[in-house]
């Protein structure tokens, strides 16, 4: 059983992991080039850093002989997300959402401070995986009402436990004061929020995106802010359009941007390292691996909640 680590030299999570595993047998920190030329087996694990390109490591045929890939960053690539759906690949692909979700939720709640948000707003949470669920709990803790939209059927009993209602994306966007996005980038979410959805939002509503720059049409968001069609936008994953936006939007408090990775926060690398090592041990003991990625596609015919907007097939 071998564990390979591929990450940038300055990656704080990788450094913390290496300090925990360096004395163990079978651990190797390698470059992407070295890994491509390595013979590995179904009991071997690859730990892949935030900024490493999995597309260079994972051929179209997948990695049928590798046992597990543990991604160390917040935003997995499309090649990683699609890997579990390939019929010829049995590799387990996992992320860090179970560990990082409280930090994401705190960031989302923190964004509402500088944004022009009315007291006790109606929240709309898009995506109720590990992160979205934590955001729902945090928002409910502020005595706000919360609704959710989810492309997949939530696990049994989750919405009852949370005390929230599932809506179509259109209804959620149109009725919420704060809309926050927690989905992976992919074919159903690139973009998920376009000028159509922005047009459904209240003029005093704000949008928060901690998922990926591709899940919103950034150009349309900037135009909506400039024309007063929405009240604010906050993100920690800005793309080119947001990065190039007029400084007056930030000065007015309508545009809030941070580029400080959550994995750099005090204590985060050490916490994540312990989580990753525990996940590797769970895989090797054939017990439950946390944070496994699931293939995401259009919902099956018969799900009436999502016959609208880009979270399911639709007709405009």
C-alpha positions as protocol buffer text, in pm:
chain_id: "A"
residue {
  index: 1
  type: UNK
  ca { x: 0 y: 0 z: 0 }
}
residue {
  index: 2
  type: UNK
  ca { x: 159 y: 322 z: -122 }
}
residue {
  index: 3
  type: UNK
  ca { x: 50 y: 682 z: -72 }
}
residue {
  index: 4
  type: UNK
  ca { x: 165 y: 937 z: -329 }
}
residue {
  index: 5
  type: UNK
  ca { x: 148 y: 1312 z: -268 }
}
residue {
  index: 6
  type: UNK
  ca { x: 152 y: 1560 z: -557 }
}
residue {
  index: 7
  type: UNK
  ca { x: 132 y: 1924 z: -452 }
}
residue {
  index: 8
  type: UNK
  ca { x: 304 y: 2259 z: -487 }
}
residue {
  index: 9
  type: UNK
  ca { x: 600 y: 2315 z: -257 }
}
residue {
  index: 10
  type: UNK
  ca { x: 418 y: 2599 z: -79 }
}
residue {
  index: 11
  type: UNK
  ca { x: 90 y: 2411 z: -31 }
}
residue {
  index: 12
  type: UNK
  ca { x: 26 y: 2438 z: 347 }
}
residue {
  index: 13
  type: UNK
  ca { x: -207 y: 2137 z: 358 }
}
residue {
  index: 14
  type: UNK
  ca { x: 47 y: 1920 z: 177 }
}
residue {
  index: 15
  type: UNK
  ca { x: 319 y: 2031 z: 418 }
}
residue {
  index: 16
  type: UNK
  ca { x: 104 y: 1936 z: 716 }
}
residue {
  index: 17
  type: UNK
  ca { x: 21 y: 1597 z: 561 }
}
residue {
  index: 18
  type: UNK
  ca { x: 384 y: 1527 z: 485 }
}
residue {
  index: 19
  type: UNK
  ca { x: 478 y: 1595 z: 847 }
}
residue {
  index: 20
  type: UNK
  ca { x: 227 y: 1331 z: 958 }
}
residue {
  index: 21
  type: UNK
  ca { x: 310 y: 1067 z: 697 }
}
residue {
  index: 22
  type: UNK
  ca { x: 680 y: 1114 z: 625 }
}
residue {
  index: 23
  type: UNK
  ca { x: 787 y: 852 z: 879 }
}
residue {
  index: 24
  type: UNK
  ca { x: 541 y: 593 z: 752 }
}
residue {
  index: 25
  type: UNK
  ca { x: 634 y: 321 z: 504 }
}
residue {
  index: 26
  type: UNK
  ca { x: 499 y: 355 z: 154 }
}
residue {
  index: 27
  type: UNK
  ca { x: 467 y: 736 z: 157 }
}
residue {
  index: 28
  type: UNK
  ca { x: 622 y: 927 z: -133 }
}
residue {
  index: 29
  type: UNK
  ca { x: 605 y: 1291 z: -236 }
}
residue {
  index: 30
  type: UNK
  ca { x: 645 y: 1292 z: -613 }
}
residue {
  index: 31
  type: UNK
  ca { x: 609 y: 1526 z: -909 }
}
residue {
  index: 32
  type: UNK
  ca { x: 333 y: 1481 z: -1165 }
}
residue {
  index: 33
  type: UNK
  ca { x: 593 y: 1359 z: -1414 }
}
residue {
  index: 34
  type: UNK
  ca { x: 724 y: 1098 z: -1172 }
}
residue {
  index: 35
  type: UNK
  ca { x: 371 y: 978 z: -1093 }
}
residue {
  index: 36
  type: UNK
  ca { x: 279 y: 931 z: -1459 }
}
residue {
  index: 37
  type: UNK
  ca { x: 570 y: 690 z: -1494 }
}
residue {
  index: 38
  type: UNK
  ca { x: 490 y: 501 z: -1172 }
}
residue {
  index: 39
  type: UNK
  ca { x: 332 y: 158 z: -1154 }
}
residue {
  index: 40
  type: UNK
  ca { x: 55 y: 164 z: -893 }
}
residue {
  index: 41
  type: UNK
  ca { x: -210 y: -77 z: -773 }
}
residue {
  index: 42
  type: UNK
  ca { x: -566 y: -90 z: -646 }
}
residue {
  index: 43
  type: UNK
  ca { x: -453 y: -40 z: -285 }
}
residue {
  index: 44
  type: UNK
  ca { x: -255 y: 276 z: -361 }
}
residue {
  index: 45
  type: UNK
  ca { x: -366 y: 632 z: -283 }
}
residue {
  index: 46
  type: UNK
  ca { x: -298 y: 960 z: -458 }
}
residue {
  index: 47
  type: UNK
  ca { x: -316 y: 1285 z: -257 }
}
residue {
  index: 48
  type: UNK
  ca { x: -363 y: 1566 z: -507 }
}
residue {
  index: 49
  type: UNK
  ca { x: -293 y: 1929 z: -418 }
}
residue {
  index: 50
  type: UNK
  ca { x: -528 y: 2222 z: -484 }
}
residue {
  index: 51
  type: UNK
  ca { x: -346 y: 2363 z: -784 }
}
residue {
  index: 52
  type: UNK
  ca { x: -232 y: 2040 z: -946 }
}
residue {
  index: 53
  type: UNK
  ca { x: -393 y: 1964 z: -1282 }
}
residue {
  index: 54
  type: UNK
  ca { x: -562 y: 1626 z: -1263 }
}
residue {
  index: 55
  type: UNK
  ca { x: -625 y: 1636 z: -1639 }
}
residue {
  index: 56
  type: UNK
  ca { x: -253 y: 1574 z: -1693 }
}
residue {
  index: 57
  type: UNK
  ca { x: -254 y: 1278 z: -1457 }
}
residue {
  index: 58
  type: UNK
  ca { x: -582 y: 1110 z: -1547 }
}
residue {
  index: 59
  type: UNK
  ca { x: -613 y: 979 z: -1903 }
}
residue {
  index: 60
  type: UNK
  ca { x: -950 y: 957 z: -2075 }
}
residue {
  index: 61
  type: UNK
  ca { x: -956 y: 589 z: -1988 }
}
residue {
  index: 62
  type: UNK
  ca { x: -942 y: 680 z: -1620 }
}
residue {
  index: 63
  type: UNK
  ca { x: -722 y: 516 z: -1358 }
}
residue {
  index: 64
  type: UNK
  ca { x: -868 y: 166 z: -1325 }
}
residue {
  index: 65
  type: UNK
  ca { x: -575 y: 33 z: -1125 }
}
residue {
  index: 66
  type: UNK
  ca { x: -551 y: 311 z: -863 }
}
residue {
  index: 67
  type: UNK
  ca { x: -744 y: 267 z: -541 }
}
residue {
  index: 68
  type: UNK
  ca { x: -822 y: 620 z: -419 }
}
residue {
  index: 69
  type: UNK
  ca { x: -768 y: 986 z: -503 }
}
residue {
  index: 70
  type: UNK
  ca { x: -797 y: 1239 z: -219 }
}
residue {
  index: 71
  type: UNK
  ca { x: -821 y: 1597 z: -340 }
}
residue {
  index: 72
  type: UNK
  ca { x: -670 y: 1849 z: -98 }
}
residue {
  index: 73
  type: UNK
  ca { x: -839 y: 2165 z: -224 }
}
residue {
  index: 74
  type: UNK
  ca { x: -1180 y: 2329 z: -222 }
}
residue {
  index: 75
  type: UNK
  ca { x: -1246 y: 2321 z: -598 }
}
residue {
  index: 76
  type: UNK
  ca { x: -1193 y: 1987 z: -775 }
}
residue {
  index: 77
  type: UNK
  ca { x: -1139 y: 1981 z: -1150 }
}
residue {
  index: 78
  type: UNK
  ca { x: -1396 y: 1844 z: -1394 }
}
residue {
  index: 79
  type: UNK
  ca { x: -1174 y: 1543 z: -1463 }
}
residue {
  index: 80
  type: UNK
  ca { x: -1186 y: 1447 z: -1095 }
}
residue {
  index: 81
  type: UNK
  ca { x: -1561 y: 1502 z: -1064 }
}
residue {
  index: 82
  type: UNK
  ca { x: -1630 y: 1293 z: -1374 }
}
residue {
  index: 83
  type: UNK
  ca { x: -1402 y: 1006 z: -1277 }
}
residue {
  index: 84
  type: UNK
  ca { x: -1650 y: 821 z: -1051 }
}
residue {
  index: 85
  type: UNK
  ca { x: -1903 y: 803 z: -1336 }
}
residue {
  index: 86
  type: UNK
  ca { x: -1668 y: 625 z: -1574 }
}
residue {
  index: 87
  type: UNK
  ca { x: -1779 y: 264 z: -1596 }
}
residue {
  index: 88
  type: UNK
  ca { x: -1423 y: 137 z: -1638 }
}
residue {
  index: 89
  type: UNK
  ca { x: -1290 y: 302 z: -1322 }
}
residue {
  index: 90
  type: UNK
  ca { x: -1350 y: 183 z: -966 }
}
residue {
  index: 91
  type: UNK
  ca { x: -1127 y: 444 z: -808 }
}
residue {
  index: 92
  type: UNK
  ca { x: -1266 y: 623 z: -503 }
}
residue {
  index: 93
  type: UNK
  ca { x: -1246 y: 1002 z: -537 }
}
residue {
  index: 94
  type: UNK
  ca { x: -1287 y: 1211 z: -222 }
}
residue {
  index: 95
  type: UNK
  ca { x: -1269 y: 1576 z: -122 }
}
residue {
  index: 96
  type: UNK
  ca { x: -1235 y: 1786 z: 191 }
}
residue {
  index: 97
  type: UNK
  ca { x: -1592 y: 1920 z: 217 }
}
residue {
  index: 98
  type: UNK
  ca { x: -1675 y: 1741 z: 546 }
}
residue {
  index: 99
  type: UNK
  ca { x: -1381 y: 1914 z: 711 }
}
residue {
  index: 100
  type: UNK
  ca { x: -1385 y: 2256 z: 545 }
}
residue {
  index: 101
  type: UNK
  ca { x: -1764 y: 2312 z: 545 }
}
residue {
  index: 102
  type: UNK
  ca { x: -1778 y: 2504 z: 879 }
}
residue {
  index: 103
  type: UNK
  ca { x: -1515 y: 2747 z: 750 }
}
residue {
  index: 104
  type: UNK
  ca { x: -1706 y: 2798 z: 426 }
}
residue {
  index: 105
  type: UNK
  ca { x: -2027 y: 2862 z: 620 }
}
residue {
  index: 106
  type: UNK
  ca { x: -1853 y: 3115 z: 841 }
}
residue {
  index: 107
  type: UNK
  ca { x: -1720 y: 3293 z: 532 }
}
residue {
  index: 108
  type: UNK
  ca { x: -2069 y: 3305 z: 378 }
}
residue {
  index: 109
  type: UNK
  ca { x: -2222 y: 3450 z: 695 }
}
residue {
  index: 110
  type: UNK
  ca { x: -1930 y: 3693 z: 716 }
}
residue {
  index: 111
  type: UNK
  ca { x: -2000 y: 3820 z: 366 }
}
residue {
  index: 112
  type: UNK
  ca { x: -2344 y: 3938 z: 475 }
}
residue {
  index: 113
  type: UNK
  ca { x: -2183 y: 4187 z: 712 }
}
residue {
  index: 114
  type: UNK
  ca { x: -2043 y: 4430 z: 452 }
}
residue {
  index: 115
  type: UNK
  ca { x: -2312 y: 4349 z: 193 }
}
residue {
  index: 116
  type: UNK
  ca { x: -2636 y: 4553 z: 196 }
}
residue {
  index: 117
  type: UNK
  ca { x: -2854 y: 4283 z: 354 }
}
residue {
  index: 118
  type: UNK
  ca { x: -3172 y: 4356 z: 547 }
}
residue {
  index: 119
  type: UNK
  ca { x: -3208 y: 4215 z: 901 }
}
residue {
  index: 120
  type: UNK
  ca { x: -3328 y: 3852 z: 923 }
}
residue {
  index: 121
  type: UNK
  ca { x: -3334 y: 3799 z: 545 }
}
residue {
  index: 122
  type: UNK
  ca { x: -3488 y: 3510 z: 356 }
}
residue {
  index: 123
  type: UNK
  ca { x: -3200 y: 3284 z: 251 }
}
residue {
  index: 124
  type: UNK
  ca { x: -3184 y: 3071 z: -62 }
}
residue {
  index: 125
  type: UNK
  ca { x: -2915 y: 2800 z: -47 }
}
residue {
  index: 126
  type: UNK
  ca { x: -2833 y: 2633 z: -378 }
}
residue {
  index: 127
  type: UNK
  ca { x: -2684 y: 2290 z: -318 }
}
residue {
  index: 128
  type: UNK
  ca { x: -2724 y: 2097 z: 7 }
}
residue {
  index: 129
  type: UNK
  ca { x: -2420 y: 1877 z: 20 }
}
residue {
  index: 130
  type: UNK
  ca { x: -2181 y: 1895 z: 313 }
}
residue {
  index: 131
  type: UNK
  ca { x: -2112 y: 2266 z: 264 }
}
residue {
  index: 132
  type: UNK
  ca { x: -2465 y: 2374 z: 177 }
}
residue {
  index: 133
  type: UNK
  ca { x: -2604 y: 2189 z: 478 }
}
residue {
  index: 134
  type: UNK
  ca { x: -2362 y: 2370 z: 709 }
}
residue {
  index: 135
  type: UNK
  ca { x: -2458 y: 2703 z: 553 }
}
residue {
  index: 136
  type: UNK
  ca { x: -2827 y: 2626 z: 612 }
}
residue {
  index: 137
  type: UNK
  ca { x: -2756 y: 2558 z: 979 }
}
residue {
  index: 138
  type: UNK
  ca { x: -2557 y: 2880 z: 1019 }
}
residue {
  index: 139
  type: UNK
  ca { x: -2825 y: 3086 z: 844 }
}
residue {
  index: 140
  type: UNK
  ca { x: -3099 y: 2934 z: 1060 }
}
residue {
  index: 141
  type: UNK
  ca { x: -2889 y: 3029 z: 1361 }
}
residue {
  index: 142
  type: UNK
  ca { x: -2931 y: 3394 z: 1266 }
}
residue {
  index: 143
  type: UNK
  ca { x: -3310 y: 3351 z: 1300 }
}
residue {
  index: 144
  type: UNK
  ca { x: -3356 y: 3381 z: 925 }
}
residue {
  index: 145
  type: UNK
  ca { x: -3586 y: 3169 z: 711 }
}
residue {
  index: 146
  type: UNK
  ca { x: -3412 y: 2937 z: 465 }
}
residue {
  index: 147
  type: UNK
  ca { x: -3513 y: 2758 z: 146 }
}
residue {
  index: 148
  type: UNK
  ca { x: -3298 y: 2526 z: -65 }
}
residue {
  index: 149
  type: UNK
  ca { x: -3257 y: 2408 z: -422 }
}
residue {
  index: 150
  type: UNK
  ca { x: -3078 y: 2083 z: -503 }
}
residue {
  index: 151
  type: UNK
  ca { x: -3029 y: 1902 z: -831 }
}
residue {
  index: 152
  type: UNK
  ca { x: -3024 y: 1562 z: -661 }
}
residue {
  index: 153
  type: UNK
  ca { x: -3270 y: 1414 z: -418 }
}
residue {
  index: 154
  type: UNK
  ca { x: -3139 y: 1507 z: -70 }
}
residue {
  index: 155
  type: UNK
  ca { x: -3063 y: 1221 z: 164 }
}
residue {
  index: 156
  type: UNK
  ca { x: -3366 y: 1085 z: 342 }
}
residue {
  index: 157
  type: UNK
  ca { x: -3481 y: 1301 z: 630 }
}
residue {
  index: 158
  type: UNK
  ca { x: -3229 y: 1583 z: 574 }
}
residue {
  index: 159
  type: UNK
  ca { x: -3479 y: 1857 z: 492 }
}
residue {
  index: 160
  type: UNK
  ca { x: -3699 y: 1755 z: 784 }
}
residue {
  index: 161
  type: UNK
  ca { x: -3399 y: 1764 z: 1018 }
}
residue {
  index: 162
  type: UNK
  ca { x: -3305 y: 2109 z: 893 }
}
residue {
  index: 163
  type: UNK
  ca { x: -3662 y: 2234 z: 888 }
}
residue {
  index: 164
  type: UNK
  ca { x: -3632 y: 2380 z: 537 }
}
residue {
  index: 165
  type: UNK
  ca { x: -3828 y: 2347 z: 216 }
}
residue {
  index: 166
  type: UNK
  ca { x: -3696 y: 2248 z: -124 }
}
residue {
  index: 167
  type: UNK
  ca { x: -3789 y: 2474 z: -415 }
}
residue {
  index: 168
  type: UNK
  ca { x: -3715 y: 2499 z: -783 }
}
residue {
  index: 169
  type: UNK
  ca { x: -3419 y: 2720 z: -859 }
}
residue {
  index: 170
  type: UNK
  ca { x: -3645 y: 2985 z: -1015 }
}
residue {
  index: 171
  type: UNK
  ca { x: -3871 y: 3010 z: -711 }
}
residue {
  index: 172
  type: UNK
  ca { x: -3575 y: 3019 z: -475 }
}
residue {
  index: 173
  type: UNK
  ca { x: -3397 y: 3293 z: -670 }
}
residue {
  index: 174
  type: UNK
  ca { x: -3711 y: 3503 z: -704 }
}
residue {
  index: 175
  type: UNK
  ca { x: -3808 y: 3484 z: -337 }
}
residue {
  index: 176
  type: UNK
  ca { x: -3477 y: 3514 z: -151 }
}
residue {
  index: 177
  type: UNK
  ca { x: -3293 y: 3815 z: -11 }
}
residue {
  index: 178
  type: UNK
  ca { x: -2961 y: 3628 z: 9 }
}
residue {
  index: 179
  type: UNK
  ca { x: -2876 y: 3363 z: -250 }
}
residue {
  index: 180
  type: UNK
  ca { x: -2566 y: 3153 z: -186 }
}
residue {
  index: 181
  type: UNK
  ca { x: -2425 y: 2888 z: -421 }
}
residue {
  index: 182
  type: UNK
  ca { x: -2265 y: 2561 z: -310 }
}
residue {
  index: 183
  type: UNK
  ca { x: -2230 y: 2333 z: -612 }
}
residue {
  index: 184
  type: UNK
  ca { x: -1946 y: 2186 z: -814 }
}
residue {
  index: 185
  type: UNK
  ca { x: -1868 y: 2329 z: -1155 }
}
residue {
  index: 186
  type: UNK
  ca { x: -2002 y: 2107 z: -1431 }
}
residue {
  index: 187
  type: UNK
  ca { x: -2235 y: 2069 z: -1728 }
}
residue {
  index: 188
  type: UNK
  ca { x: -2546 y: 2168 z: -1531 }
}
residue {
  index: 189
  type: UNK
  ca { x: -2382 y: 2462 z: -1356 }
}
residue {
  index: 190
  type: UNK
  ca { x: -2168 y: 2649 z: -1607 }
}
residue {
  index: 191
  type: UNK
  ca { x: -2322 y: 2892 z: -1563 }
}
residue {
  index: 192
  type: UNK
  ca { x: -2600 y: 2816 z: -1319 }
}
residue {
  index: 193
  type: UNK
  ca { x: -2677 y: 3186 z: -1261 }
}
residue {
  index: 194
  type: UNK
  ca { x: -2702 y: 3383 z: -1584 }
}
residue {
  index: 195
  type: UNK
  ca { x: -2879 y: 3704 z: -1684 }
}
residue {
  index: 196
  type: UNK
  ca { x: -3206 y: 3509 z: -1683 }
}
residue {
  index: 197
  type: UNK
  ca { x: -3176 y: 3412 z: -1315 }
}
residue {
  index: 198
  type: UNK
  ca { x: -3040 y: 3755 z: -1222 }
}
residue {
  index: 199
  type: UNK
  ca { x: -3351 y: 3902 z: -1380 }
}
residue {
  index: 200
  type: UNK
  ca { x: -3565 y: 3697 z: -1140 }
}
residue {
  index: 201
  type: UNK
  ca { x: -3386 y: 3831 z: -831 }
}
residue {
  index: 202
  type: UNK
  ca { x: -3518 y: 4113 z: -617 }
}
residue {
  index: 203
  type: UNK
  ca { x: -3342 y: 4442 z: -678 }
}
residue {
  index: 204
  type: UNK
  ca { x: -3236 y: 4451 z: -312 }
}
residue {
  index: 205
  type: UNK
  ca { x: -3116 y: 4089 z: -303 }
}
residue {
  index: 206
  type: UNK
  ca { x: -2751 y: 3982 z: -288 }
}
residue {
  index: 207
  type: UNK
  ca { x: -2568 y: 3686 z: -441 }
}
residue {
  index: 208
  type: UNK
  ca { x: -2282 y: 3493 z: -275 }
}
residue {
  index: 209
  type: UNK
  ca { x: -2059 y: 3250 z: -463 }
}
residue {
  index: 210
  type: UNK
  ca { x: -1798 y: 3033 z: -291 }
}
residue {
  index: 211
  type: UNK
  ca { x: -1820 y: 2751 z: -548 }
}
residue {
  index: 212
  type: UNK
  ca { x: -1639 y: 2843 z: -870 }
}
residue {
  index: 213
  type: UNK
  ca { x: -1628 y: 3144 z: -1098 }
}
residue {
  index: 214
  type: UNK
  ca { x: -1783 y: 2937 z: -1378 }
}
residue {
  index: 215
  type: UNK
  ca { x: -2113 y: 2878 z: -1195 }
}
residue {
  index: 216
  type: UNK
  ca { x: -2217 y: 3239 z: -1250 }
}
residue {
  index: 217
  type: UNK
  ca { x: -2205 y: 3457 z: -1560 }
}
residue {
  index: 218
  type: UNK
  ca { x: -1973 y: 3714 z: -1409 }
}
residue {
  index: 219
  type: UNK
  ca { x: -2019 y: 3966 z: -1687 }
}
residue {
  index: 220
  type: UNK
  ca { x: -2396 y: 3955 z: -1633 }
}
residue {
  index: 221
  type: UNK
  ca { x: -2344 y: 3992 z: -1256 }
}
residue {
  index: 222
  type: UNK
  ca { x: -2129 y: 4302 z: -1299 }
}
residue {
  index: 223
  type: UNK
  ca { x: -2386 y: 4455 z: -1535 }
}
residue {
  index: 224
  type: UNK
  ca { x: -2666 y: 4376 z: -1288 }
}
residue {
  index: 225
  type: UNK
  ca { x: -2471 y: 4551 z: -1012 }
}
residue {
  index: 226
  type: UNK
  ca { x: -2399 y: 4855 z: -1229 }
}
residue {
  index: 227
  type: UNK
  ca { x: -2765 y: 4888 z: -1330 }
}
residue {
  index: 228
  type: UNK
  ca { x: -2902 y: 4835 z: -979 }
}
residue {
  index: 229
  type: UNK
  ca { x: -3075 y: 4509 z: -1073 }
}
residue {
  index: 230
  type: UNK
  ca { x: -2924 y: 4335 z: -769 }
}
residue {
  index: 231
  type: UNK
  ca { x: -2784 y: 4492 z: -452 }
}
residue {
  index: 232
  type: UNK
  ca { x: -2458 y: 4303 z: -410 }
}
residue {
  index: 233
  type: UNK
  ca { x: -2225 y: 4018 z: -504 }
}
residue {
  index: 234
  type: UNK
  ca { x: -1963 y: 3850 z: -284 }
}
residue {
  index: 235
  type: UNK
  ca { x: -1717 y: 3582 z: -388 }
}
residue {
  index: 236
  type: UNK
  ca { x: -1392 y: 3414 z: -289 }
}
residue {
  index: 237
  type: UNK
  ca { x: -1340 y: 3268 z: -638 }
}
residue {
  index: 238
  type: UNK
  ca { x: -1332 y: 3570 z: -871 }
}
residue {
  index: 239
  type: UNK
  ca { x: -1285 y: 3520 z: -1243 }
}
residue {
  index: 240
  type: UNK
  ca { x: -1158 y: 3767 z: -1500 }
}
residue {
  index: 241
  type: UNK
  ca { x: -1478 y: 3973 z: -1523 }
}
residue {
  index: 242
  type: UNK
  ca { x: -1501 y: 4033 z: -1148 }
}
residue {
  index: 243
  type: UNK
  ca { x: -1127 y: 4097 z: -1116 }
}
residue {
  index: 244
  type: UNK
  ca { x: -1153 y: 4362 z: -1388 }
}
residue {
  index: 245
  type: UNK
  ca { x: -1468 y: 4529 z: -1248 }
}
residue {
  index: 246
  type: UNK
  ca { x: -1473 y: 4903 z: -1189 }
}
residue {
  index: 247
  type: UNK
  ca { x: -1334 y: 4989 z: -845 }
}
residue {
  index: 248
  type: UNK
  ca { x: -1643 y: 5197 z: -772 }
}
residue {
  index: 249
  type: UNK
  ca { x: -1844 y: 4877 z: -719 }
}
residue {
  index: 250
  type: UNK
  ca { x: -1612 y: 4768 z: -438 }
}
residue {
  index: 251
  type: UNK
  ca { x: -1601 y: 5120 z: -296 }
}
residue {
  index: 252
  type: UNK
  ca { x: -1981 y: 5132 z: -283 }
}
residue {
  index: 253
  type: UNK
  ca { x: -1999 y: 4799 z: -97 }
}
residue {
  index: 254
  type: UNK
  ca { x: -2182 y: 4627 z: -381 }
}
residue {
  index: 255
  type: UNK
  ca { x: -1890 y: 4400 z: -473 }
}
residue {
  index: 256
  type: UNK
  ca { x: -1703 y: 4205 z: -203 }
}
residue {
  index: 257
  type: UNK
  ca { x: -1406 y: 3991 z: -311 }
}
residue {
  index: 258
  type: UNK
  ca { x: -1152 y: 3788 z: -117 }
}
residue {
  index: 259
  type: UNK
  ca { x: -885 y: 3564 z: -261 }
}
residue {
  index: 260
  type: UNK
  ca { x: -758 y: 3425 z: 70 }
}
residue {
  index: 261
  type: UNK
  ca { x: -795 y: 3045 z: 52 }
}
residue {
  index: 262
  type: UNK
  ca { x: -980 y: 2889 z: 343 }
}
residue {
  index: 263
  type: UNK
  ca { x: -706 y: 2625 z: 356 }
}
residue {
  index: 264
  type: UNK
  ca { x: -464 y: 2902 z: 459 }
}
residue {
  index: 265
  type: UNK
  ca { x: -659 y: 3003 z: 769 }
}
residue {
  index: 266
  type: UNK
  ca { x: -496 y: 2953 z: 1106 }
}
residue {
  index: 267
  type: UNK
  ca { x: -523 y: 2589 z: 1207 }
}
residue {
  index: 268
  type: UNK
  ca { x: -683 y: 2478 z: 879 }
}
residue {
  index: 269
  type: UNK
  ca { x: -382 y: 2290 z: 731 }
}
residue {
  index: 270
  type: UNK
  ca { x: -335 y: 2085 z: 1046 }
}
residue {
  index: 271
  type: UNK
  ca { x: -706 y: 2001 z: 1072 }
}
residue {
  index: 272
  type: UNK
  ca { x: -723 y: 1905 z: 707 }
}
residue {
  index: 273
  type: UNK
  ca { x: -408 y: 1694 z: 734 }
}
residue {
  index: 274
  type: UNK
  ca { x: -560 y: 1489 z: 1018 }
}
residue {
  index: 275
  type: UNK
  ca { x: -882 y: 1450 z: 817 }
}
residue {
  index: 276
  type: UNK
  ca { x: -693 y: 1333 z: 507 }
}
residue {
  index: 277
  type: UNK
  ca { x: -477 y: 1087 z: 700 }
}
residue {
  index: 278
  type: UNK
  ca { x: -791 y: 945 z: 865 }
}
residue {
  index: 279
  type: UNK
  ca { x: -952 y: 908 z: 520 }
}
residue {
  index: 280
  type: UNK
  ca { x: -648 y: 724 z: 387 }
}
residue {
  index: 281
  type: UNK
  ca { x: -653 y: 490 z: 686 }
}
residue {
  index: 282
  type: UNK
  ca { x: -1026 y: 430 z: 636 }
}
residue {
  index: 283
  type: UNK
  ca { x: -965 y: 335 z: 272 }
}
residue {
  index: 284
  type: UNK
  ca { x: -686 y: 97 z: 364 }
}
residue {
  index: 285
  type: UNK
  ca { x: -905 y: -65 z: 631 }
}
residue {
  index: 286
  type: UNK
  ca { x: -1194 y: -85 z: 380 }
}
residue {
  index: 287
  type: UNK
  ca { x: -1416 y: 129 z: 601 }
}
residue {
  index: 288
  type: UNK
  ca { x: -1614 y: 444 z: 513 }
}
residue {
  index: 289
  type: UNK
  ca { x: -1427 y: 715 z: 325 }
}
residue {
  index: 290
  type: UNK
  ca { x: -1570 y: 1062 z: 388 }
}
residue {
  index: 291
  type: UNK
  ca { x: -1635 y: 1328 z: 126 }
}
residue {
  index: 292
  type: UNK
  ca { x: -1669 y: 1100 z: -174 }
}
residue {
  index: 293
  type: UNK
  ca { x: -1755 y: 1281 z: -497 }
}
residue {
  index: 294
  type: UNK
  ca { x: -2070 y: 1171 z: -673 }
}
residue {
  index: 295
  type: UNK
  ca { x: -2136 y: 1212 z: -1045 }
}
residue {
  index: 296
  type: UNK
  ca { x: -2370 y: 1507 z: -1105 }
}
residue {
  index: 297
  type: UNK
  ca { x: -2590 y: 1524 z: -1412 }
}
residue {
  index: 298
  type: UNK
  ca { x: -2941 y: 1626 z: -1506 }
}
residue {
  index: 299
  type: UNK
  ca { x: -3207 y: 1494 z: -1268 }
}
residue {
  index: 300
  type: UNK
  ca { x: -3404 y: 1193 z: -1377 }
}
residue {
  index: 301
  type: UNK
  ca { x: -3739 y: 1241 z: -1548 }
}
residue {
  index: 302
  type: UNK
  ca { x: -4007 y: 1239 z: -1282 }
}
residue {
  index: 303
  type: UNK
  ca { x: -3847 y: 1485 z: -1040 }
}
residue {
  index: 304
  type: UNK
  ca { x: -4111 y: 1762 z: -1048 }
}
residue {
  index: 305
  type: UNK
  ca { x: -3915 y: 2006 z: -832 }
}
residue {
  index: 306
  type: UNK
  ca { x: -3667 y: 2092 z: -1102 }
}
residue {
  index: 307
  type: UNK
  ca { x: -3843 y: 2143 z: -1433 }
}
residue {
  index: 308
  type: UNK
  ca { x: -3708 y: 2497 z: -1440 }
}
residue {
  index: 309
  type: UNK
  ca { x: -3381 y: 2681 z: -1488 }
}
residue {
  index: 310
  type: UNK
  ca { x: -3039 y: 2535 z: -1552 }
}
residue {
  index: 311
  type: UNK
  ca { x: -3048 y: 2275 z: -1277 }
}
residue {
  index: 312
  type: UNK
  ca { x: -3256 y: 2056 z: -1510 }
}
residue {
  index: 313
  type: UNK
  ca { x: -3360 y: 2046 z: -1875 }
}
residue {
  index: 314
  type: UNK
  ca { x: -3590 y: 2336 z: -1951 }
}
residue {
  index: 315
  type: UNK
  ca { x: -3751 y: 2530 z: -2233 }
}
residue {
  index: 316
  type: UNK
  ca { x: -3724 y: 2908 z: -2226 }
}
